[in-house]
Amino acid sequence: MMIQRIFRAAFAAALLTAVFGTAGAAAADNVGPDACKKCHTAEHGVWEGTPHFSSFKEIHRDKKAKDIVKAVGDRRMKKSDTCVMCHYTVIDGKAEAGPSCESCHGAAKEWIDIHNDKKNPNSIQDGIAKGMIHSSMIYDIASNCMSCHGLANPNLPGDTAATMLENGHPLNPGFELVEYSQGVVRHRFYPPDVKNNQEMTDAQKSVYFLVGQAAALVSATDAISKTDNAKYVEAQNKRIAKAKEVLSAIPEAADVLANPTDEAGRAFGEAIKGKDFTGQVGSMLPTKYK
């Protein structure tokens, strides 16, 4: 309970500095995955086995990717302000890796040296205050997933999103947090068993599933007003409909359903943390992972 209170107190400060995605000002504050590897060797090893890692050398070679880059008025994917929002980790102005640690946990320049200081009992909350998105901040991590996989990055203009979609860019309205986060990207090396990549319990999966739906609802609600492109609107409406269908059976979700904002989403995530919703959503949980 104490650590939960610490995180809640630190959220307000963190929100002033945490910027989702790798575009814009956040990119200038990225330190890159190799800096994280110094302490998080196991996690880095997992990342090296994911499409997020391998895409750096592959995705720009794809013909469809080249067509999309050309359609948005750029020549090279790794130098496209549009593409780097989701597809790359930018360090000192250059795309140096695919989506990596900071794509989910926030640009680390201001907190990498303080977030795991064993001499400082407040190191985690100090890191959060500097912009770290801690693994306990499920909603914020889910928001990063949803913004890119839903073609809904907050920095992406609506007309650009529509152009990308019309030229073959994927928009997966069925993207689901548990299915993706517990597959090849899973990196749960938590105490007391820090050497094993631990699997979630069904109860934990049920919370992730619900928080993911809340993040999808907020992301799609924000994105749908960006453009009147029919394909884009249809996809975002599918995300909204699915989220509402799931969340309508959960009393704690009333506020985020009525007011789909990040603030309400975070509050929902905190309200259901540690609970078991397998009775309500157990049948909806994926049995296979990406």
C-alpha positions as CSV (number, residue, x, y, z in Angstrom):
1,M,0.0,0.0,0.0
2,M,2.9,2.4,0.8
3,I,4.5,2.0,-2.6
4,Q,1.1,2.6,-4.3
5,R,0.7,5.9,-2.3
6,I,4.2,6.9,-3.4
7,F,3.4,6.3,-7.0
8,R,0.1,8.2,-6.8
9,A,1.9,11.2,-5.3
10,A,4.5,11.1,-8.0
11,F,2.1,10.9,-10.9
12,A,1.4,14.6,-11.0
13,A,5.0,15.5,-11.3
14,A,5.7,12.7,-13.9
15,L,2.9,14.0,-16.1
16,L,4.7,17.3,-16.5
17,T,7.7,15.7,-18.1
18,A,6.7,12.3,-19.6
19,V,6.2,12.5,-23.3
20,F,4.7,9.5,-25.1
21,G,6.5,8.2,-28.2
22,T,9.9,9.1,-29.5
23,A,9.1,12.2,-31.5
24,G,9.7,15.8,-30.9
25,A,11.3,17.0,-27.7
26,A,11.4,13.5,-26.1
27,A,13.8,12.3,-28.8
28,A,16.4,14.8,-27.7
29,D,16.3,13.2,-24.2
30,N,16.7,9.5,-25.3
31,V,19.8,7.7,-24.1
32,G,19.2,4.5,-26.1
33,P,18.9,0.8,-25.2
34,D,22.6,0.2,-24.7
35,A,22.5,2.6,-21.7
36,C,19.7,0.6,-20.2
37,K,21.5,-2.7,-20.9
38,K,24.2,-1.9,-18.3
39,C,21.7,-2.8,-15.6
40,H,18.8,-4.5,-17.4
41,T,20.8,-7.1,-19.3
42,A,18.0,-9.7,-19.3
43,E,15.4,-7.3,-20.4
44,H,17.7,-6.1,-23.2
45,G,18.2,-9.7,-24.3
46,V,14.5,-10.2,-24.6
47,W,14.2,-7.0,-26.7
48,E,16.9,-8.3,-29.1
49,G,14.5,-11.2,-29.9
50,T,11.6,-9.0,-30.8
51,P,10.3,-7.5,-34.1
52,H,10.8,-4.1,-32.4
53,F,14.6,-4.8,-32.5
54,S,14.8,-6.5,-35.9
55,S,12.6,-3.9,-37.6
56,F,15.4,-1.3,-37.5
57,K,17.3,-3.1,-40.2
58,E,14.3,-4.4,-42.1
59,I,11.2,-2.2,-42.2
60,H,12.6,0.6,-44.3
61,R,13.4,-1.9,-47.1
62,D,9.8,-3.0,-47.5
63,K,8.1,-1.7,-50.6
64,K,5.0,-0.8,-48.8
65,A,7.0,1.2,-46.3
66,K,8.8,3.1,-49.1
67,D,5.4,3.9,-50.7
68,I,4.1,5.3,-47.4
69,V,7.2,7.4,-46.8
70,K,6.9,8.9,-50.3
71,A,3.2,9.5,-49.8
72,V,3.8,11.6,-46.7
73,G,6.4,13.7,-48.6
74,D,9.6,12.2,-47.2
75,R,12.5,10.3,-48.9
76,R,13.9,8.1,-46.1
77,M,12.0,6.4,-43.3
78,K,14.8,6.9,-40.7
79,K,14.8,10.6,-41.4
80,S,11.1,11.1,-41.6
81,D,9.6,13.1,-38.7
82,T,6.4,11.1,-39.2
83,C,8.0,7.6,-39.1
84,V,10.3,8.2,-36.2
85,M,7.3,8.9,-33.9
86,C,6.7,5.2,-33.6
87,H,9.3,3.2,-35.5
88,Y,12.6,4.3,-34.1
89,T,14.5,5.4,-31.0
90,V,16.1,8.7,-31.9
91,I,19.4,9.6,-30.2
92,D,21.0,13.0,-30.8
93,G,18.8,13.5,-33.8
94,K,19.5,10.2,-35.5
95,A,17.4,7.0,-35.6
96,E,19.7,4.5,-33.8
97,A,17.3,1.6,-33.0
98,G,13.8,0.4,-33.4
99,P,11.2,0.9,-30.7
100,S,13.0,0.2,-27.5
101,C,13.0,0.8,-23.7
102,E,12.3,4.5,-23.9
103,S,9.5,4.0,-26.4
104,C,7.5,2.6,-23.5
105,H,9.2,3.9,-20.3
106,G,9.9,7.5,-21.4
107,A,13.0,9.3,-22.5
108,A,15.6,8.6,-19.8
109,K,18.2,11.3,-19.9
110,E,16.8,13.0,-16.8
111,W,16.2,9.8,-14.7
112,I,18.5,7.0,-15.8
113,D,21.1,7.8,-13.1
114,I,18.6,8.2,-10.3
115,H,15.8,5.7,-10.8
116,N,17.6,2.7,-9.4
117,D,19.9,4.2,-6.8
118,K,20.1,1.6,-4.1
119,K,21.4,4.3,-1.7
120,N,18.3,6.4,-2.2
121,P,15.0,4.9,-0.8
122,N,13.1,7.3,-2.9
123,S,14.8,6.5,-6.2
124,I,11.8,5.1,-7.9
125,Q,9.5,8.0,-7.2
126,D,12.3,10.5,-8.0
127,G,12.6,8.8,-11.4
128,I,8.9,9.1,-11.9
129,A,9.0,12.7,-11.1
130,K,11.7,13.2,-13.8
131,G,9.5,11.4,-16.5
132,M,10.1,7.7,-16.0
133,I,7.1,5.6,-16.8
134,H,7.5,2.8,-14.2
135,S,6.3,-0.7,-14.9
136,S,3.6,-0.2,-12.3
137,M,2.1,2.6,-14.4
138,I,0.1,0.2,-16.6
139,Y,-2.2,2.7,-18.1
140,D,0.7,5.0,-19.3
141,I,2.6,2.1,-20.8
142,A,-0.6,0.9,-22.5
143,S,-1.2,4.3,-23.9
144,N,2.2,4.2,-25.7
145,C,1.2,0.9,-27.2
146,M,-2.2,2.1,-28.3
147,S,-0.9,5.4,-29.8
148,C,1.4,3.6,-32.2
149,H,-0.5,0.4,-32.9
150,G,-3.7,2.4,-33.4
151,L,-2.1,4.9,-35.8
152,A,-3.0,7.5,-33.2
153,N,0.2,9.1,-32.0
154,P,-0.8,12.5,-30.4
155,N,1.8,14.2,-32.6
156,L,0.5,12.7,-35.8
157,P,-1.8,15.1,-37.9
158,G,-5.1,13.6,-39.0
159,D,-4.5,14.2,-42.7
160,T,-1.1,12.5,-42.5
161,A,-2.7,9.5,-40.7
162,A,-5.3,9.3,-43.4
163,T,-2.7,9.4,-46.1
164,M,-0.7,6.7,-44.4
165,L,-3.7,4.5,-44.1
166,E,-4.8,4.9,-47.7
167,N,-1.3,3.9,-48.8
168,G,-1.2,0.7,-46.9
169,H,-0.1,1.5,-43.4
170,P,-1.6,-1.0,-41.0
171,L,-4.1,0.1,-38.3
172,N,-5.0,-2.8,-36.1
173,P,-8.3,-2.0,-34.3
174,G,-8.1,-5.3,-32.5
175,F,-4.7,-4.7,-30.9
176,E,-5.0,-6.0,-27.4
177,L,-2.5,-5.4,-24.6
178,V,-2.2,-8.8,-23.0
179,E,-1.9,-10.6,-26.3
180,Y,1.1,-8.5,-27.3
181,S,2.7,-7.7,-23.9
182,Q,2.9,-11.3,-22.8
183,G,4.4,-12.7,-26.0
184,V,7.9,-12.2,-27.3
185,V,8.2,-8.7,-25.6
186,R,7.5,-10.0,-22.1
187,H,10.3,-9.0,-19.7
188,R,9.1,-9.6,-16.2
189,F,12.3,-10.0,-14.2
190,Y,10.9,-9.0,-10.8
191,P,12.0,-9.7,-7.2
192,P,12.4,-12.0,-5.6
193,D,13.0,-14.1,-8.7
194,V,14.9,-11.7,-10.9
195,K,16.5,-14.3,-13.0
196,N,13.3,-15.7,-14.5
197,N,11.0,-14.0,-17.0
198,Q,7.9,-14.6,-15.0
199,E,4.5,-15.2,-16.4
200,M,1.4,-13.3,-15.2
201,T,-1.3,-14.9,-13.3
202,D,-4.8,-14.9,-14.8
203,A,-5.8,-12.2,-12.3
204,Q,-2.9,-10.0,-13.4
205,K,-3.9,-10.6,-17.0
206,S,-7.4,-9.6,-16.3
207,V,-6.3,-6.2,-15.0
208,Y,-3.9,-5.7,-17.9
209,F,-6.8,-6.6,-20.3
210,L,-9.1,-4.0,-18.7
211,V,-6.5,-1.2,-18.5
212,G,-5.6,-1.9,-22.1
213,Q,-9.2,-1.4,-23.1
214,A,-9.4,1.8,-21.2
215,A,-6.2,3.0,-23.0
216,A,-7.7,2.0,-26.4
217,L,-10.9,3.9,-25.6
218,V,-9.1,7.1,-24.7
219,S,-6.7,6.8,-27.7
220,A,-9.5,6.1,-30.2
221,T,-11.7,8.9,-28.8
222,D,-8.9,11.4,-29.2
223,A,-7.9,10.1,-32.6
224,I,-11.3,9.9,-34.2
225,S,-11.7,13.7,-34.4
226,K,-8.4,14.1,-36.3
227,T,-9.8,13.3,-39.7
228,D,-13.0,12.4,-41.5
229,N,-11.3,9.7,-43.6
230,A,-13.8,6.9,-43.7
231,K,-11.3,4.1,-43.1
232,Y,-9.7,5.8,-40.2
233,V,-13.0,6.7,-38.6
234,E,-14.3,3.1,-39.0
235,A,-11.2,1.7,-37.4
236,Q,-11.3,4.0,-34.4
237,N,-15.0,3.3,-34.0
238,K,-14.2,-0.4,-33.8
239,R,-11.7,0.3,-31.0
240,I,-14.2,2.4,-29.1
241,A,-17.0,-0.1,-29.5
242,K,-14.9,-3.0,-28.3
243,A,-13.6,-1.1,-25.3
244,K,-17.1,0.0,-24.3
245,E,-18.4,-3.5,-24.6
246,V,-15.8,-4.8,-22.2
247,L,-15.7,-1.9,-19.7
248,S,-19.5,-1.6,-19.4
249,A,-19.5,-4.7,-17.2
250,I,-16.9,-3.2,-14.7
251,P,-18.3,-0.7,-12.2
252,E,-14.9,0.9,-11.6
253,A,-14.9,1.9,-15.3
254,A,-17.9,4.2,-15.1
255,D,-15.8,7.4,-15.0
256,V,-13.5,6.5,-17.9
257,L,-16.5,5.5,-20.0
258,A,-18.3,8.8,-19.3
259,N,-15.1,10.8,-19.7
260,P,-12.5,9.0,-21.7
261,T,-9.4,11.0,-20.8
262,D,-5.9,10.0,-19.7
263,E,-6.6,11.2,-16.1
264,A,-9.7,9.0,-15.9
265,G,-7.8,6.1,-17.5
266,R,-5.0,6.4,-14.9
267,A,-7.5,6.6,-12.1
268,F,-9.2,3.5,-13.4
269,G,-5.9,1.6,-13.6
270,E,-5.2,2.5,-10.0
271,A,-8.7,1.5,-8.8
272,I,-8.5,-2.0,-10.2
273,K,-4.8,-2.7,-9.4
274,G,-4.4,-5.9,-7.5
275,K,-7.9,-7.1,-8.1
276,D,-9.1,-10.2,-9.9
277,F,-11.6,-9.8,-12.8
278,T,-11.3,-13.3,-14.3
279,G,-14.9,-13.8,-13.4
280,Q,-15.9,-10.9,-15.7
281,V,-13.3,-11.2,-18.5
282,G,-11.6,-14.5,-18.1
283,S,-13.2,-15.9,-21.2
284,M,-11.9,-12.9,-23.2
285,L,-8.3,-13.3,-22.2
286,P,-6.0,-14.5,-25.1
287,T,-4.6,-18.1,-24.9
288,K,-1.9,-17.4,-27.5
289,Y,0.4,-14.4,-27.6
290,K,2.2,-12.5,-30.3
